[in-house]
Amino acid sequence: MELLGKTNIDFMGKRNISFIISAIITIVGIIGIIQIGRGAANMGIDFSGGTSMQLKFEKPLAIAKARSALHNSGIDKVDLQEIKDGNKLLVKMAGAAVGKQSEIVQEAFKKEFTDNPFTVESTTEIGPSIGDKLRKDTIIAVVLSLLCIIIYIAWRFDFKFGIGATAATMHDVMAIIAVFYVMDKEINLLFITAVLTVAGYSLTDTVVVFDRIRENLHKNMKSALHNVFNGSINEVLSRTIVTSLTTFMAAGALFFLGGEVIHDFSFALMIGIAVGTYSSIFLATPIVLLLEQRAVVKKSETA
């Protein structure tokens, strides 16, 4: 599908601007990672420990009244989310006495809302030590996945391509973390799932661009590298945009229609798709171009 037709955009000429933008995003992302590692960000119960309950009431229940009922029972630090489909309420309480919180919540609601009975659909309890271990294991998992990306791209293409793909993937991960940290959104296992999903999507998008670059490098060995890289991106630009738009629409459908439970997950996917498309063109490819140009200069100096 030729969405744009034939284009001739000088993407490589804008690499300095894109490097500055990406550097800012990466710095904020690094700050976010440090805070997550310290447990100082908005950590979900998956990483901080605590209790999560989903309750189903017979009649609609205002969050303000639910919060007031819990406050009267001595529970102040609580996150309440209303699930309008089915009069459901999601109660999250980080830290504190795991094992007793669910009982206190149920007693508080039974006492305050005698005319609105409820049932407990699910309860999840995670101790602080388990949450801390999950947080550390998650960081290791993300780092190992990025190392595997370097190995895969280096084997399929060249080590220089591996560096570019890894830099772009890390950038995309940092971008999602930066947005969630700045917006003080909850960091949980579902968020990490979205991060790893985006890493895979970003890699796939980058590989498509790299494939075309490799083909054109073999066909146009005497052409200037700058022109080869620009031409390759322009050739696959329609494909890249169409793929990104369709994937973004699917993530958008989840965001608007999927409900509160996967709201942040789909939001992270939408960010990752947009940033992943940007990084494939404006970060991964310019990095490989710089490395290729440097290799050519060294080769000419030794000749």
Beta strands, then each sheet from edge to edge (+ up, - down):
strand 1: 50-57
strand 2: 79-83
strand 3: 88-94
strand 4: 118-126
sheet 1: 2+ 3- 1+ 4-
end
